[in-house]
Amino acid sequence: MFGLRPDGGARYRGGMQRARNTVTAADVGKRVSFQYELPNGFVSEAVGRLEAFDDQANTYLVRRKDGTVTRVPALGVRFGKVIPG
């Protein structure tokens, strides 16, 4: 929500930012970072190599540094980006 300051400028009043996800299925094999919402409302993060994108489940599969694979639901992604390097 935005309001106007007395000098005519805009000011931010809070609220959630719009989701930004720049990761696509074409980024398989690259290092990525996601912040996403879980079904119970909590927020989680996943950082690692993008192993695959499951079209049927609309889910990213991310292999973390410890070797585990995390499923990240595309509809729950708040922020997603490819990490250089």
Steps between C-alpha positions, in 0.01 A plus 500: 500500500630839414403840626611850420737698718418867560762592238317288240743207506390141553567309820470131571248391760586131528353187356659216305706548191388339178663163433806509275628179347753512217580125505369295206525137388783613269714564812539128584858439616550854629528611861174654622343653808131487592290642780160330501186451705412158640139375502480568877583869444862488616781625274805297403809543284687270264846568357680258272512355147177488303471128416173510307164665454203264534238635257219277625549601864610857411796451735871581499740234632804653671802295617643661812864497607438205734370292205131507592243592237237758590174539310404866458141558382506765225171654621649557847817676383535854638848561362712289268824581321801345333819551702804588288800266525 
